[in-house]
Amino acid sequence: MKKLIISLCLASSMLAGICSAKPRAGMSAPVTQENRFFSHKEAGVQFELPKGWKAKPDGEVITVSTADDSLQMVFWVPDEDTFDAAVKDLDKELGSTIKNIKTTDKGTSDTHNGMPHFSTGGTGEVSGATIEWSVDVLAAKKVVIILTFAAPGIAEKHAEDALKFITSIKKIK
């Protein structure tokens, strides 16, 4: 849970920057790689960024964003050791940071590139700003949670690149 709170605080501060048209002083520049391939070694997943997207590794957390930062995806390994435990605790943990949380996608379980996968989504408020959010839980080497959030309507703007990105998430062999 500690990692989730850290991740959501990071997401909250990034969302504040997204919702403000002014650049924020003191923010560090995200990392971009020529080859656009990244991995979250602890979780055991790798992915390829769409052209123009960026990734910002910060310890055990990797934040991926669109070029304009309007859509953010935060990757981290939760404290829960099992896939089922991580899924079970999602509502409680998300509710501690996202206020007025409404789940609009009751959740689906399937596999993603051979990994057990659960996803759900909805709307809520972070730091007073309305957001749309989704959460994906994957079981790779370890359980990894991917929190995606944006202002309403933004996800649709980036749907094509987001689909390419999501398709690229694979277990490290």
GULUM-717788 format. One record per residue (C-alpha): x, y, z; residue in one letter; residue number from 1. Coordinates in nm, 3 decimals, decimal comma, m for minus. Layout:
N
       px       py       pz  aa    i
        X        Y        Z   a  NUM
...
END
This chain:
173
       px       py       pz  aa    i
    0,000    0,000    0,000   m    1
    0,290    0,236    0,070   k    2
    0,401    0,213   m0,295   k    3
    0,044    0,278   m0,413   l    4
    0,017    0,591   m0,200   i    5
    0,353    0,714   m0,330   i    6
    0,246    0,640   m0,686   s    7
   m0,090    0,809   m0,648   l    8
    0,071    1,113   m0,487   c    9
    0,303    1,129   m0,786   l   10
    0,003    1,090   m1,016   a   11
   m0,186    1,357   m0,823   s   12
    0,095    1,608   m0,858   s   13
    0,129    1,527   m1,228   m   14
   m0,245    1,567   m1,276   l   15
   m0,226    1,911   m1,120   a   16
    0,033    1,998   m1,382   g   17
   m0,183    1,854   m1,659   i   18
   m0,487    2,053   m1,555   c   19
   m0,286    2,375   m1,537   s   20
   m0,184    2,544   m1,859   a   21
    0,127    2,693   m1,697   k   22
    0,451    2,494   m1,683   p   23
    0,563    2,414   m1,331   r   24
    0,904    2,529   m1,217   a   25
    1,138    2,268   m1,078   g   26
    0,985    1,969   m1,256   m   27
    1,250    1,735   m1,387   s   28
    1,251    1,643   m1,753   a   29
    1,126    1,295   m1,836   p   30
    1,359    1,040   m1,984   v   31
    1,323    0,956   m2,350   t   32
    1,514    0,682   m2,526   q   33
    1,598    0,666   m2,892   e   34
    1,483    0,307   m2,916   n   35
    1,171    0,373   m2,704   r   36
    1,200    0,035   m2,524   f   37
    1,171    0,026   m2,146   f   38
    1,140   m0,242   m1,885   s   39
    1,022   m0,262   m1,528   h   40
    1,270   m0,525   m1,417   k   41
    1,119   m0,585   m1,071   e   42
    0,776   m0,654   m1,222   a   43
    0,919   m0,845   m1,516   g   44
    0,751   m0,648   m1,796   v   45
    0,880   m0,453   m2,094   q   46
    0,713   m0,213   m2,335   f   47
    0,769    0,017   m2,630   e   48
    0,670    0,382   m2,618   l   49
    0,476    0,526   m2,911   p   50
    0,669    0,795   m3,098   k   51
    0,674    1,117   m2,897   g   52
    0,574    0,954   m2,567   w   53
    0,809    0,964   m2,272   k   54
    0,891    0,762   m1,963   a   55
    1,012    0,885   m1,628   k   56
    1,162    0,614   m1,407   p   57
    1,167    0,709   m1,039   d   58
    1,297    0,425   m0,827   g   59
    1,050    0,138   m0,854   e   60
    0,788    0,353   m1,029   v   61
    0,781    0,429   m1,402   i   62
    0,548    0,701   m1,528   t   63
    0,469    0,692   m1,898   v   64
    0,300    0,988   m2,062   s   65
    0,193    1,131   m2,392   t   66
    0,409    1,406   m2,544   a   67
    0,178    1,672   m2,397   d   68
    0,149    1,493   m2,057   d   69
   m0,229    1,488   m2,089   s   70
   m0,246    1,111   m2,038   l   71
   m0,036    0,942   m1,769   q   72
    0,027    0,574   m1,689   m   73
    0,201    0,486   m1,362   v   74
    0,359    0,138   m1,329   f   75
    0,449   m0,009   m0,990   w   76
    0,471   m0,336   m0,798   v   77
    0,224   m0,340   m0,507   p   78
    0,299   m0,471   m0,158   d   79
    0,054   m0,758   m0,213   e   80
    0,238   m1,069   m0,326   d   81
   m0,042   m1,233   m0,523   t   82
   m0,252   m1,129   m0,819   f   83
   m0,579   m1,201   m0,634   d   84
   m0,474   m0,999   m0,327   a   85
   m0,373   m0,701   m0,543   a   86
   m0,708   m0,706   m0,728   v   87
   m0,902   m0,747   m0,401   k   88
   m0,740   m0,438   m0,245   d   89
   m0,777   m0,205   m0,546   l   90
   m1,103   m0,034   m0,441   d   91
   m0,984    0,041   m0,091   k   92
   m0,644    0,169   m0,202   e   93
   m0,770    0,378   m0,495   l   94
   m1,041    0,525   m0,276   g   95
   m0,779    0,661   m0,037   s   96
   m0,653    0,903   m0,306   t   97
   m0,926    0,939   m0,569   i   98
   m1,226    1,115   m0,419   k   99
   m1,588    1,077   m0,538   n  100
   m1,475    0,760   m0,710   i  101
   m1,725    0,603   m0,946   k  102
   m1,654    0,273   m1,116   t  103
   m1,798    0,274   m1,467   t  104
   m1,626   m0,049   m1,578   d  105
   m1,711   m0,328   m1,332   k  106
   m1,393   m0,510   m1,426   g  107
   m1,284   m0,785   m1,656   t  108
   m1,044   m1,072   m1,610   s  109
   m0,859   m1,220   m1,905   d  110
   m0,502   m1,263   m2,025   t  111
   m0,278   m1,004   m2,186   h  112
    0,014   m1,136   m2,390   n  113
    0,001   m1,456   m2,184   g  114
   m0,020   m1,284   m1,843   m  115
   m0,325   m1,297   m1,614   p  116
   m0,492   m0,955   m1,641   h  117
   m0,766   m0,765   m1,458   f  118
   m0,889   m0,419   m1,554   s  119
   m1,143   m0,172   m1,427   t  120
   m1,203    0,199   m1,462   g  121
   m1,414    0,497   m1,378   g  122
   m1,417    0,862   m1,284   t  123
   m1,328    1,062   m0,976   g  124
   m1,146    1,366   m0,846   e  125
   m0,781    1,418   m0,757   v  126
   m0,680    1,748   m0,599   s  127
   m1,020    1,890   m0,698   g  128
   m0,982    1,804   m1,069   a  129
   m1,217    1,559   m1,242   t  130
   m1,037    1,261   m1,393   i  131
   m1,108    0,944   m1,583   e  132
   m0,902    0,652   m1,455   w  133
   m0,838    0,291   m1,531   s  134
   m0,635    0,030   m1,352   v  135
   m0,477   m0,277   m1,504   d  136
   m0,326   m0,553   m1,293   v  137
   m0,088   m0,794   m1,464   l  138
    0,086   m1,102   m1,325   a  139
    0,435   m1,120   m1,474   a  140
    0,746   m1,201   m1,269   k  141
    0,561   m1,014   m0,995   k  142
    0,224   m0,840   m0,989   v  143
    0,236   m0,499   m1,158   v  144
   m0,034   m0,232   m1,139   i  145
   m0,078    0,025   m1,414   i  146
   m0,285    0,331   m1,318   l  147
   m0,394    0,537   m1,618   t  148
   m0,554    0,877   m1,571   f  149
   m0,645    1,185   m1,770   a  150
   m0,895    1,467   m1,783   a  151
   m1,233    1,363   m1,930   p  152
   m1,221    1,300   m2,305   g  153
   m0,841    1,296   m2,329   i  154
   m0,803    0,917   m2,344   a  155
   m1,007    0,908   m2,664   e  156
   m0,772    1,163   m2,822   k  157
   m0,479    0,924   m2,768   h  158
   m0,667    0,595   m2,820   a  159
   m0,468    0,475   m3,123   e  160
   m0,125    0,529   m2,964   d  161
   m0,248    0,399   m2,628   a  162
   m0,365    0,076   m2,793   l  163
   m0,022    0,031   m2,959   k  164
    0,144    0,095   m2,623   f  165
   m0,078   m0,147   m2,432   i  166
   m0,027   m0,414   m2,697   t  167
    0,351   m0,374   m2,654   s  168
    0,345   m0,462   m2,281   i  169
    0,497   m0,808   m2,252   k  170
    0,656   m1,031   m1,994   k  171
    1,037   m1,023   m1,996   i  172
    1,164   m1,364   m2,101   k  173
END
